[in-house]
Amino acid sequence: MTELLVAEKLAVGYEADPDILNDISLTVSHDEIVAVVGSNGAGKSTLLKALIGLVRLRSGSIRLDSTFVEGMPPSEFVKRGMGYVPQSDNVFESLSVDENLEIGLRSRSDIALRPRREELYSSFPTLAERRRQKAGSLSGGERQILALARALMPRPRILLLDEPTAGLAPRFVERILDQIQAINRSGVAVLMVEQHTAAALNISDRGYLLRGATSEKARAIADGATLTIL
Ligand SMILES: Nc1ncnc2c1ncn2[C@@H]1O[C@H](COP(=O)(O)OP(=O)(O)OP(=O)(O)O)[C@@H](O)[C@H]1O
């Protein structure tokens, strides 16, 4: 079990505000699904954004395959094999399924679009049937599958998923979690933050609990959220 992603002693905050995250360390190995669970506002989205370079670290380090990547732009993280699916606005609604997948390949000119897209259509037949449909016409569950497929286009080695089951009906929650397991079996490590705690931990190899001060006032006194190994 070799470590693919190693974050050490991260401190993260916005502008002049107190730290949202404090002394956060976590690892994800090549073959793992790792879940970070925690209440609303604990800082789960902030953690993923920090791990893909969208939010600057105040201190700490991030290693991807032994290379220190903190301070690099998000495009570098993507080039080095990290994929990210935000919680919302993760597909272009006015574009077709085909076009959304094409955009997923923006960062990699060395992968041929059509064969890669066909590969993903065979993994996600529900998208193949809807390839010419606008993403905005898909159901919530199908959109999440499209967002996953789009992130997979450049062949990432690790996917960061921000609440992939948020707002979905229970039968879709199960379907998305099944897809995440299948993605992992195909050789992609997964780090996901989730509010469906039991379901997420059920499909994960390991979990962390992010425990934080959930109000501005409490955070000013406490010192940002911390991570506990479950
Ligand atoms: N761009 C920002 N500027 C300032 N504060 C922010 C910003 N984004 C998030 N925050 C604050 O950071 C804290 C953590 O938010 P975050 O979205 O990371 O939590 P979360 O655990 O993902 O919550 P949820 O489960 O509701 O998505 C919140 O208090 C939020 O108000």
The ligand as an ORCA input file, in Angstrom:
! r2SCAN-3c Opt
* xyz 0 1
  N     -14.857     31.737      0.012
  C     -15.044     31.801      1.343
  N     -14.744     32.925      2.030
  C     -14.916     32.977      3.369
  N     -15.379     31.962      4.123
  C     -15.697     30.802      3.499
  C     -15.557     30.658      2.074
  N     -15.935     29.400      1.728
  C     -16.310     28.800      2.879
  N     -16.174     29.638      3.930
  C     -16.468     29.314      5.341
  O     -15.703     28.188      5.710
  C     -16.425     27.347      6.611
  C     -16.364     25.933      6.095
  O     -17.097     25.868      4.862
  P     -17.081     24.590      3.931
  O     -17.965     24.877      2.771
  O     -15.676     24.206      3.690
  O     -17.739     23.516      4.902
  P     -18.424     22.123      4.554
  O     -18.059     21.201      5.669
  O     -18.044     21.704      3.186
  O     -19.944     22.503      4.616
  P     -21.177     21.884      3.794
  O     -21.361     20.531      4.337
  O     -22.286     22.825      4.155
  O     -20.803     21.927      2.345
  C     -17.830     27.920      6.684
  O     -17.945     28.650      7.897
  C     -17.919     28.869      5.509
  O     -18.735     29.958      5.793
*
